[in-house]
Every structure is written in structure tokens, then in C-alpha cells.
């Protein structure tokens, strides 16, 4: 008996993976980029570091991985809805966005 290298089930999986690859790439890579940089000792992405900004929690400490993940997904989801995160800043007393309200973090100089 000669094995068939790609039977119908494997071809279907490869087609599905091929279709989902852009979605996986555009969701996972930016998330890991932001979260790993903001939860590292650098406390900011290179763009924020260029302007001497860091991201800290309300106690002035470095964000944890889960905290930074929550912050990223809140930004991503609110960004879908007409960049609510940036509009809200104009109407808050401390001029902070939705991520600060929901994740209790601050951007500091």
C-alpha cells in the first residue's frame, strides 16, 4: 500500500491555514510586538522611547504581560469604532483615554 501524501483532509487543512494566515499574522504579530515591549524593562515600544515616553501602571511600575495585553486589545477594539480611544481624551478630566480608564495605567514622560 502506497501512502497518499496529501489526502482530502490534509488539503482542506492547508487551504484553511492558507486563508487564515493573514488574519493570524495581522492579529498576533502586532499584539506580541506591543505587549512584549511594554511589559519589558524598556516599558515602551521604540516609537514611544524615541519621544522619551514609558507606560506604567497607577503605582508607577512596569506593566505585566496580561495588563499590557488588556491595554493592547482595548486599544485595538476601540480603534475599530472610529478611534474612540483618541476622542475620549478630549472629554476626560485628566486627558486620558479608554485604556487608562479600563486598565489603570498611565503614559509618562
Secondary structure per residue as TSV (DSSP state, phi and psi in degrees):
chain	resnum	aa	ss	phi	psi
A	1	X	-	360.0	129.7
A	2	X	-	-98.3	124.3
A	3	X	-	-70.1	143.0
A	4	X	-	-91.2	120.3
A	5	X	S	-63.6	-37.8
A	6	X	S	-131.8	94.9
A	7	X	-	-84.0	-177.3
A	8	X	H	-60.5	-39.5
A	9	X	H	-65.2	-42.9
A	10	X	H	-66.5	-40.1
A	11	X	H	-63.1	-40.4
A	12	X	H	-62.3	-41.3
A	13	X	H	-64.3	-42.9
A	14	X	H	-64.4	-40.7
A	15	X	H	-63.2	-43.0
A	16	X	H	-64.1	-43.5
A	17	X	H	-63.0	-40.0
A	18	X	H	-63.4	-37.7
A	19	X	H	-73.4	-35.2
A	20	X	H	-87.2	-14.3
A	21	X	H	-54.5	-46.8
A	22	X	H	-61.1	-39.6
A	23	X	H	-63.5	-45.7
A	24	X	H	-62.0	-45.2
A	25	X	H	-62.4	-44.2
A	26	X	H	-80.1	-11.4
A	27	X	H	-97.8	-46.1
A	28	X	H	-76.4	-47.0
A	29	X	H	-62.4	-50.1
A	30	X	H	-63.7	-36.3
A	31	X	H	-62.2	-49.9
A	32	X	H	-63.6	-39.5
A	33	X	H	-56.6	-54.4
A	34	X	H	-66.7	-46.5
A	35	X	H	-66.6	-44.5
A	36	X	H	-67.0	-37.3
A	37	X	H	-69.7	-46.5
A	38	X	H	-72.0	-25.6
A	39	X	T	-94.3	1.0
A	40	X	S	-84.7	-178.1
A	41	X	T	-66.8	-21.9
A	42	X	T	-68.4	-31.4
A	43	X	-	62.7	20.2
A	44	X	S	-168.5	159.6
A	45	X	-	-77.0	163.6
A	46	X	H	-56.1	-34.6
A	47	X	H	-63.7	-41.9
A	48	X	H	-68.4	-39.5
A	49	X	H	-63.0	-32.9
A	50	X	H	-61.3	-27.6
A	51	X	T	-104.0	15.1
A	52	X	T	59.1	39.6
A	53	X	-	-107.0	145.4
A	54	X	E	-132.5	161.0
A	55	X	E	-112.4	125.8
A	56	X	E	-132.9	165.2
A	57	X	E	-84.3	-175.7
A	58	X	T	-64.6	-20.8
A	59	X	T	-91.4	3.5
A	60	X	S	82.4	13.9
A	61	X	-	-100.9	165.1
A	62	X	B	-63.9	143.8
A	63	X	-	-73.4	146.1
A	64	X	-	-81.6	170.2
A	65	X	H	-60.3	-46.3
A	66	X	H	-67.2	-38.9
A	67	X	H	-63.5	-45.6
A	68	X	H	-65.5	-35.2
A	69	X	H	-64.3	-45.5
A	70	X	H	-59.5	-42.6
A	71	X	H	-61.5	-43.4
A	72	X	H	-63.8	-47.7
A	73	X	H	-69.2	-32.1
A	74	X	H	-65.1	-42.5
A	75	X	H	-62.5	-43.6
A	76	X	H	-64.8	-45.6
A	77	X	H	-69.5	-44.0
A	78	X	H	-69.5	-27.1
A	79	X	H	-64.9	-27.2
A	80	X	H	-66.2	-36.5
A	81	X	T	-91.8	70.1
A	82	X	T	54.3	40.2
A	83	X	T	52.4	47.8
A	84	X	H	-53.9	-36.1
A	85	X	H	-56.7	-34.4
A	86	X	H	-86.0	-30.8
A	87	X	H	-72.5	-37.9
A	88	X	H	-60.7	-32.0
A	89	X	G	-56.0	-37.6
A	90	X	G	-65.5	-22.1
A	91	X	G	-110.3	5.8
A	92	X	S	-101.9	152.0
A	93	X	T	-64.1	-43.0
A	94	X	T	-91.0	5.9
A	95	X	-	57.2	49.6
A	96	X	-	-118.1	155.4
A	97	X	-	-91.4	-172.5
A	98	X	H	-66.5	-30.2
A	99	X	H	-65.6	-37.5
A	100	X	H	-67.9	-40.8
A	101	X	H	-64.4	-42.3
A	102	X	H	-88.5	-24.8
A	103	X	H	-112.8	-2.8
A	104	X	-	52.0	57.1
A	105	X	E	-132.8	164.0
A	106	X	E	-130.6	148.6
A	107	X	E	-98.1	126.6
A	108	X	E	-122.9	154.9
A	109	X	-	-90.2	360.0
